[in-house]
Amino acid sequence: MAETCRQVLNGAGVNSDRLALEWASAAEGPRFVELITGYVNRIKALGPLGEGPSEAGEHLERRLDAAVKAAESLKVRTVYGNLAKKFHKAGDYSPEAISAGVREKIYPAFRREMLTQEIISCVSEKPCTLDELAEFAGASAEELEKITAALGKKGILKEDGRGWFLAR
């Protein structure tokens, strides 16, 4: 779960160093204080959300909204469930296996869904060309071309001389 969150945060334009997952029992008061103090110091060093190294800045809110919608999608949740079954069957929960599984299975599904949400967000404002969509979503026109074509086949988008727009 933590590896998925790290890769998703990076994909959404948030420094994954902002995520911490540590375990401490109720009997480990000093350890808990140490963990929280270290985390707070790390966040202070990164600065405000959106201003840290490699963070999405002015586009962060829109990208996070798209990321939340992507994470909630049935496709991404299904891929996540299938990967969990694969790990259970193989009995391999090593950090390397988890990282590879997330990178190869979950993140591509998540990215496609996130870009789908970014496309829908862009075209809900005005018709957008592939180049405008690429700039808006921070992706290549080639990557978006596949997604817009699929959305066109589903009847969600239409294309005219001005670009892509919502069909509804």
VEXKEPA-724627 format. One record per atom (N, C-alpha, C): z, y, x; residue number from 0; atom name. Coordinates in steps of 0.1 Angstrom, whole numbers, plus 5000, padded with zeros to 4 digits. Each point is the difference from the previous one (the first is absolute). Layout:
REM VEXKEPA-724627
SITE    Z    Y    X   n atom
SITE    Z    Y    X NUM   CA
...
***
This chain:
REM VEXKEPA-724627
SITE    Z    Y    X   n atom
SITE 5000 4988 5008   0    N
SITE 5000 5012 4992   0   CA
SITE 5000 5013 5009   0    C
SITE 5008 5000 5010   1    N
SITE 5001 5012 5008   1   CA
SITE 4987 5002 5008   1    C
SITE 4993 4990 5004   2    N
SITE 4988 5001 5007   2   CA
SITE 4989 5006 4991   2    C
SITE 5000 4995 4987   3    N
SITE 4991 5005 4990   3   CA
SITE 5002 5015 4998   3    C
SITE 5013 5004 4999   4    N
SITE 5003 5014 4998   4   CA
SITE 4996 5008 5012   4    C
SITE 5002 4995 5012   5    N
SITE 4996 5008 5012   5   CA
SITE 4984 5003 5000   5    C
SITE 4993 4989 4997   6    N
SITE 4985 5002 5000   6   CA
SITE 4995 5008 4989   6    C
SITE 5007 4999 4988   7    N
SITE 4996 5008 4989   7   CA
SITE 5004 5015 5002   7    C
SITE 5011 5003 5006   8    N
SITE 5004 5013 5003   8   CA
SITE 4990 5007 5010   8    C
SITE 4996 4992 5010   9    N
SITE 4990 5005 5010   9   CA
SITE 4987 5003 4993   9    C
SITE 4996 4991 4991  10    N
SITE 4988 5002 4993  10   CA
SITE 5000 5012 4990  10    C
SITE 5012 5003 4995  11    N
SITE 5001 5012 4992  11   CA
SITE 5002 5013 5007  11    C
SITE 5001 4999 5013  12    N
SITE 5001 5012 5008  12   CA
SITE 5015 5004 5003  12    C
SITE 5009 4990 4999  13    N
SITE 5014 5003 5003  13   CA
SITE 5004 4992 5013  13    C
SITE 5007 5006 5009  14    N
SITE 5004 4993 5012  14   CA
SITE 5010 4989 4996  14    C
SITE 4996 4988 5004  15    N
SITE 5008 4988 4996  15   CA
SITE 5014 5000 5007  15    C
SITE 5002 5009 5009  16    N
SITE 5013 5001 5006  16   CA
SITE 5011 5005 4990  16    C
SITE 4995 5005 4989  17    N
SITE 5009 5005 4990  17   CA
SITE 5006 4989 4992  17    C
SITE 4996 4988 5002  18    N
SITE 5005 4988 4993  18   CA
SITE 5010 4993 5009  18    C
SITE 5011 4996 4994  19    N
SITE 5010 4992 5008  19   CA
SITE 5005 4989 4990  19    C
SITE 5001 4988 5005  20    N
SITE 5006 4989 4992  20   CA
SITE 5009 4993 5010  20    C
SITE 5013 5002 4998  21    N
SITE 5010 4993 5008  21   CA
SITE 5010 4994 4991  21    C
SITE 5007 4990 5005  22    N
SITE 5010 4993 4993  22   CA
SITE 5014 5002 5006  22    C
SITE 5010 5003 4991  23    N
SITE 5013 5002 5005  23   CA
SITE 5009 4995 4988  23    C
SITE 5010 4992 5003  24    N
SITE 5009 4995 4990  24   CA
SITE 5011 5010 4997  24    C
SITE 5007 4999 4989  25    N
SITE 5011 5009 4997  25   CA
SITE 5011 5000 5010  25    C
SITE 5001 4990 5008  26    N
SITE 5010 4999 5011  26   CA
SITE 4995 5007 5013  26    C
SITE 4988 5005 5000  27    N
SITE 4995 5007 5012  27   CA
SITE 4999 5015 4999  27    C
SITE 5011 5006 4996  28    N
SITE 5000 5015 4998  28   CA
SITE 4995 5008 5012  28    C
SITE 5005 4997 5012  29    N
SITE 4995 5007 5012  29   CA
SITE 4985 4998 5002  29    C
SITE 4995 4988 4998  30    N
SITE 4985 4997 5001  30   CA
SITE 4992 5008 4990  30    C
SITE 5006 5001 4988  31    N
SITE 4993 5007 4989  31   CA
SITE 4999 5015 5004  31    C
SITE 5011 5006 5005  32    N
SITE 5000 5014 5004  32   CA
SITE 4989 5002 5011  32    C
SITE 5000 4991 5010  33    N
SITE 4991 5000 5011  33   CA
SITE 4985 5000 4995  33    C
SITE 4997 4991 4990  34    N
SITE 4987 4999 4995  34   CA
SITE 4996 5012 4993  34    C
SITE 5008 5006 4991  35    N
SITE 4997 5012 4992  35   CA
SITE 4998 5012 5010  35    C
SITE 5009 5001 5009  36    N
SITE 4999 5011 5009  36   CA
SITE 4987 5000 5008  36    C
SITE 4997 4988 5005  37    N
SITE 4987 4998 5007  37   CA
SITE 4988 5004 4992  37    C
SITE 5000 4995 4987  38    N
SITE 4989 5003 4991  38   CA
SITE 4999 5015 4997  38    C
SITE 5011 5006 4997  39    N
SITE 5000 5014 4997  39   CA
SITE 4995 5008 5012  39    C
SITE 5004 4997 5012  40    N
SITE 4995 5007 5012  40   CA
SITE 4985 4997 5002  40    C
SITE 4995 4988 4997  41    N
SITE 4986 4998 5002  41   CA
SITE 4992 5008 4990  41    C
SITE 5005 5001 4987  42    N
SITE 4993 5008 4990  42   CA
SITE 5000 5015 5004  42    C
SITE 5011 5004 5005  43    N
SITE 5001 5015 5004  43   CA
SITE 4990 5002 5011  43    C
SITE 4998 4991 5009  44    N
SITE 4991 5002 5011  44   CA
SITE 4986 5000 4996  44    C
SITE 4997 4992 4989  45    N
SITE 4986 5000 4994  45   CA
SITE 4997 5013 4993  45    C
SITE 5010 5007 4995  46    N
SITE 4998 5012 4992  46   CA
SITE 4997 4997 4985  46    C
SITE 4997 5010 4993  47    N
SITE 4997 4999 4985  47   CA
SITE 4989 4990 4998  47    C
SITE 5000 4993 4988  48    N
SITE 4990 4991 4996  48   CA
SITE 4986 5007 5000  48    C
SITE 4990 4995 5006  49    N
SITE 4987 5006 5000  49   CA
SITE 4997 5008 5012  49    C
SITE 5011 5003 5008  50    N
SITE 4998 5008 5012  50   CA
SITE 5001 4992 5013  50    C
SITE 5004 4987 4998  51    N
SITE 5002 4992 5012  51   CA
SITE 4986 4996 5006  51    C
SITE 5001 4994 5012  52    N
SITE 4988 4995 5007  52   CA
SITE 4992 4991 4991  52    C
SITE 4987 5003 4999  53    N
SITE 4990 4992 4992  53   CA
SITE 5003 4999 4985  53    C
SITE 5007 5010 4995  54    N
SITE 5003 4999 4985  54   CA
SITE 4990 5009 4993  54    C
SITE 4998 4997 4987  55    N
SITE 4989 5005 4992  55   CA
SITE 5001 5015 4997  55    C
SITE 5011 5006 5002  56    N
SITE 5001 5014 4998  56   CA
SITE 4997 5005 4986  56    C
SITE 4991 5009 4998  57    N
SITE 4997 5006 4987  57   CA
SITE 4995 4989 4990  57    C
SITE 4995 4989 5004  58    N
SITE 4995 4990 4991  58   CA
SITE 5010 4989 4997  58    C
SITE 5012 5002 5005  59    N
SITE 5010 4989 5000  59   CA
SITE 5003 4996 4985  59    C
SITE 5003 5010 4992  60    N
SITE 5004 4997 4986  60   CA
SITE 4989 4992 4993  60    C
SITE 4988 5004 5001  61    N
SITE 4989 4993 4993  61   CA
SITE 4998 4986 5006  61    C
SITE 5002 4999 5013  62    N
SITE 4998 4986 5007  62   CA
SITE 5012 4991 4996  62    C
SITE 5012 5005 4999  63    N
SITE 5011 4992 4995  63   CA
SITE 4998 4996 4986  63    C
SITE 4995 5009 4992  64    N
SITE 4998 4996 4986  64   CA
SITE 4990 4989 4999  64    C
SITE 4989 5001 5008  65    N
SITE 4990 4989 5000  65   CA
SITE 5006 4987 5005  65    C
SITE 5009 5001 5010  66    N
SITE 5006 4988 5006  66   CA
SITE 5009 4993 4990  66    C
SITE 5008 5008 4993  67    N
SITE 5008 4994 4989  67   CA
SITE 4992 4993 4990  67    C
SITE 4990 5006 4995  68    N
SITE 4991 4993 4991  68   CA
SITE 4994 4988 5005  68    C
SITE 4996 5000 5013  69    N
SITE 4994 4989 5007  69   CA
SITE 5010 4988 5001  69    C
SITE 5012 5004 5004  70    N
SITE 5011 4990 5001  70   CA
SITE 5003 4993 4987  70    C
SITE 4999 5008 4989  71    N
SITE 5003 4994 4987  71   CA
SITE 4988 4992 4994  71    C
SITE 4989 5000 5006  72    N
SITE 4988 4993 4995  72   CA
SITE 5002 4985 5000  72    C
SITE 4994 4994 4990  73    N
SITE 5001 4985 4999  73   CA
SITE 4993 4993 5012  73    C
SITE 4989 5006 5005  74    N
SITE 4993 4994 5011  74   CA
SITE 5009 4999 5012  74    C
SITE 5007 5011 5004  75    N
SITE 5008 5000 5012  75   CA
SITE 5012 4991 4998  75    C
SITE 5006 5001 4988  76    N
SITE 5012 4991 4998  76   CA
SITE 4996 4985 5000  76    C
SITE 4988 4997 4995  77    N
SITE 4995 4986 5001  77   CA
SITE 4998 4996 5014  77    C
SITE 4994 5008 5009  78    N
SITE 4998 4997 5014  78   CA
SITE 5013 4998 5007  78    C
SITE 5010 5008 4996  79    N
SITE 5013 4999 5006  79   CA
SITE 5007 4987 4996  79    C
SITE 4999 4996 4988  80    N
SITE 5005 4988 4995  80   CA
SITE 4994 4988 5007  80    C
SITE 4986 5000 5001  81    N
SITE 4993 4989 5006  81   CA
SITE 5004 4999 5015  81    C
SITE 5002 5011 5007  82    N
SITE 5004 4999 5014  82   CA
SITE 5014 4995 5001  82    C
SITE 5009 5003 4991  83    N
SITE 5014 4995 5000  83   CA
SITE 4999 4985 4998  83    C
SITE 4992 4995 4992  84    N
SITE 4998 4985 4997  84   CA
SITE 4995 4994 5013  84    C
SITE 4991 5006 5007  85    N
SITE 4994 4995 5012  85   CA
SITE 5011 4999 5011  85    C
SITE 5008 5010 5001  86    N
SITE 5011 5000 5010  86   CA
SITE 5010 4988 4996  86    C
SITE 5003 4999 4988  87    N
SITE 5010 4990 4995  87   CA
SITE 4994 4986 5003  87    C
SITE 4988 4998 4997  88    N
SITE 4993 4987 5003  88   CA
SITE 5000 4996 5015  88    C
SITE 4997 5010 5008  89    N
SITE 4999 4998 5014  89   CA
SITE 5014 5000 5007  89    C
SITE 5010 5006 4993  90    N
SITE 5013 5001 5006  90   CA
SITE 5001 5009 5012  90    C
SITE 4990 5009 5001  91    N
SITE 4999 5009 5012  91   CA
SITE 5003 5014 4995  91    C
SITE 5012 5005 5003  92    N
SITE 5004 5014 4996  92   CA
SITE 5002 5008 5013  92    C
SITE 4993 4997 5010  93    N
SITE 5002 5007 5013  93   CA
SITE 4994 5015 4998  93    C
SITE 5006 5009 5007  94    N
SITE 4994 5014 4999  94   CA
SITE 4985 5001 5003  94    C
SITE 4996 4992 5009  95    N
SITE 4985 5000 5003  95   CA
SITE 4992 4995 4989  95    C
SITE 5004 4989 4993  96    N
SITE 4993 4995 4989  96   CA
SITE 5000 5010 4988  96    C
SITE 5012 5006 4998  97    N
SITE 5001 5010 4989  97   CA
SITE 4991 5012 5003  97    C
SITE 5001 5005 5012  98    N
SITE 4991 5012 5003  98   CA
SITE 4986 4997 4999  98    C
SITE 4995 4988 5004  99    N
SITE 4986 4996 4999  99   CA
SITE 4996 4999 4986  99    C
SITE 5009 4993 4992 100    N
SITE 4997 4998 4986 100   CA
SITE 4998 5013 4992 100    C
SITE 5010 5009 5003 101    N
SITE 4999 5013 4993 101   CA
SITE 4987 5008 5004 101    C
SITE 4997 5000 5013 102    N
SITE 4989 5007 5006 102   CA
SITE 4987 4994 4994 102    C
SITE 4999 4987 4999 103    N
SITE 4987 4993 4996 103   CA
SITE 4999 4999 4985 103    C
SITE 5010 4999 4993 104    N
SITE 4999 4997 4985 104   CA
SITE 5005 5012 4992 104    C
SITE 5012 5004 5002 105    N
SITE 5006 5010 4991 105   CA
SITE 4994 5014 5002 105    C
SITE 5000 5004 5013 106    N
SITE 4995 5014 5002 106   CA
SITE 4986 5003 4996 106    C
SITE 4990 4990 5002 107    N
SITE 4987 5003 4995 107   CA
SITE 4999 5002 4985 107    C
SITE 5008 4991 4993 108    N
SITE 5000 5002 4985 108   CA
SITE 5007 5013 4996 108    C
SITE 5011 5003 5007 109    N
SITE 5006 5013 4997 109   CA
SITE 4991 5012 5003 109    C
SITE 4993 4999 5011 110    N
SITE 4992 5012 5004 110   CA
SITE 4989 5002 4990 110    C
SITE 4994 4989 4996 111    N
SITE 4989 5000 4990 111   CA
SITE 5005 5007 4987 111    C
SITE 5012 4995 4995 112    N
SITE 5006 5006 4988 112   CA
SITE 5004 5014 5002 112    C
SITE 5005 5004 5011 113    N
SITE 5004 5014 5003 113   CA
SITE 4987 5009 5000 113    C
SITE 4990 4995 5006 114    N
SITE 4987 5008 5000 114   CA
SITE 4995 5001 4986 114    C
SITE 5001 4990 4992 115    N
SITE 4995 5000 4986 115   CA
SITE 5008 5011 4993 115    C
SITE 5013 5001 5002 116    N
SITE 5008 5010 4994 116   CA
SITE 4996 5014 5005 116    C
SITE 4997 5001 5013 117    N
SITE 4996 5013 5006 117   CA
SITE 4986 5005 4994 117    C
SITE 4991 4990 4998 118    N
SITE 4987 5003 4994 118   CA
SITE 5002 5005 4986 118    C
SITE 5008 4993 4992 119    N
SITE 5003 5004 4986 119   CA
SITE 5006 5014 4999 119    C
SITE 5009 5003 5010 120    N
SITE 5007 5013 5000 120   CA
SITE 4989 5011 5003 120    C
SITE 4992 4997 5010 121    N
SITE 4990 5010 5003 121   CA
SITE 4990 5003 4989 121    C
SITE 4994 4989 4994 122    N
SITE 4990 5002 4989 122   CA
SITE 5006 5005 4987 122    C
SITE 5013 4999 4999 123    N
SITE 5007 5005 4987 123   CA
SITE 5000 5015 5000 123    C
SITE 4998 5006 5012 124    N
SITE 5000 5015 5001 124   CA
SITE 4986 5005 4999 124    C
SITE 4990 4994 5005 125    N
SITE 4986 5004 5000 125   CA
SITE 4991 4989 5005 125    C
SITE 4988 5000 4998 126    N
SITE 4991 4990 5006 126   CA
SITE 5001 5001 5015 126    C
SITE 5000 4988 5007 127    N
SITE 5001 5000 5015 127   CA
SITE 4989 4992 5006 127    C
SITE 4994 5005 5011 128    N
SITE 4991 4992 5007 128   CA
SITE 5008 4990 5009 128    C
SITE 4993 4990 5006 129    N
SITE 5006 4991 5009 129   CA
SITE 5007 5007 5012 129    C
SITE 4993 5010 5005 130    N
SITE 5005 5008 5011 130   CA
SITE 5013 5008 4996 130    C
SITE 5000 5005 4988 131    N
SITE 5012 5007 4995 131   CA
SITE 5011 4990 4998 131    C
SITE 4997 4988 4995 132    N
SITE 5010 4990 4998 132   CA
SITE 5006 4995 5013 132    C
SITE 4991 4999 5010 133    N
SITE 5005 4996 5013 133   CA
SITE 5009 5010 5006 133    C
SITE 4997 5013 4999 134    N
SITE 5009 5010 5005 134   CA
SITE 5013 5000 4992 134    C
SITE 4999 4999 4987 135    N
SITE 5012 5000 4991 135   CA
SITE 5009 4988 5003 135    C
SITE 4995 4988 5002 136    N
SITE 5008 4988 5002 136   CA
SITE 5002 4997 5014 136    C
SITE 4994 5007 5010 137    N
SITE 5002 4996 5014 137   CA
SITE 4994 4987 5003 137    C
SITE 4989 4996 4995 138    N
SITE 4993 4987 5002 138   CA
SITE 4985 5003 5003 138    C
SITE 4994 4989 5005 139    N
SITE 4985 5002 5002 139   CA
SITE 4993 4999 4987 139    C
SITE 4988 5006 5000 140    N
SITE 4991 4999 4988 140   CA
SITE 4996 4986 4998 140    C
SITE 4998 4992 5011 141    N
SITE 4996 4986 4998 141   CA
SITE 5011 4992 4993 141    C
SITE 5012 5002 5004 142    N
SITE 5011 4993 4993 142   CA
SITE 5001 5004 4985 142    C
SITE 4998 5013 4997 143    N
SITE 5002 5005 4987 143   CA
SITE 4988 4996 4991 143    C
SITE 4988 4998 5006 144    N
SITE 4988 4996 4993 144   CA
SITE 5002 4987 4993 144    C
SITE 5006 4990 5006 145    N
SITE 5003 4987 4994 145   CA
SITE 5009 5002 4988 145    C
SITE 5010 5008 5001 146    N
SITE 5010 5002 4990 146   CA
SITE 4994 5008 4988 146    C
SITE 4992 5010 5003 147    N
SITE 4994 5008 4989 147   CA
SITE 4990 4991 4992 147    C
SITE 4993 4992 5008 148    N
SITE 4990 4991 4993 148   CA
SITE 5007 4990 4991 148    C
SITE 5012 4995 5004 149    N
SITE 5008 4990 4992 149   CA
SITE 5005 5008 4988 149    C
SITE 5005 5012 5002 150    N
SITE 5005 5007 4988 150   CA
SITE 4989 5004 4991 150    C
SITE 4988 5002 5005 151    N
SITE 4988 5003 4992 151   CA
SITE 4997 4988 4991 151    C
SITE 5000 4988 5006 152    N
SITE 4997 4988 4993 152   CA
SITE 5010 4997 4989 152    C
SITE 5013 5004 5002 153    N
SITE 5010 4998 4990 153   CA
SITE 5000 5011 4989 153    C
SITE 4991 5010 5002 154    N
SITE 4999 5010 4990 154   CA
SITE 5011 5011 5001 154    C
SITE 5007 5001 5012 155    N
SITE 5010 5010 5002 155   CA
SITE 4994 5013 5005 155    C
SITE 4990 4998 5009 156    N
SITE 4993 5012 5006 156   CA
SITE 4985 5000 4996 156    C
SITE 4994 5011 5000 157    N
SITE 4986 5002 4999 157   CA
SITE 4995 5009 5011 157    C
SITE 4988 4999 5003 158    N
SITE 4994 5009 5010 158   CA
SITE 4988 5008 4994 158    C
SITE 5000 5012 5004 159    N
SITE 4988 5008 4996 159   CA
SITE 4996 5009 5013 159    C
SITE 4992 5009 4998 160    N
SITE 4995 5008 5012 160   CA
SITE 5011 5008 5007 160    C
SITE 5011 5002 4993 161    N
SITE 5011 5008 5006 161   CA
SITE 5010 4991 5007 161    C
SITE 5000 4987 4997 162    N
SITE 5010 4991 5007 162   CA
SITE 5006 4991 4990 162    C
SITE 5011 4994 5003 163    N
SITE 5007 4990 4991 163   CA
SITE 5010 5008 4991 163    C
SITE 5001 4995 4988 164    N
SITE 5010 5006 4991 164   CA
SITE 5005 4989 4990 164    C
SITE 5011 5002 4994 165    N
SITE 5006 4991 4991 165   CA
SITE 4991 4997 4988 165    C
SITE 4998 4988 4996 166    N
SITE 4991 4997 4989 166   CA
SITE 5007 5002 4987 166    C
SITE 5013 5001 4999 167    N
SITE 5007 5001 4987 167   CA
SITE 5001 5015 4996 167    C
***
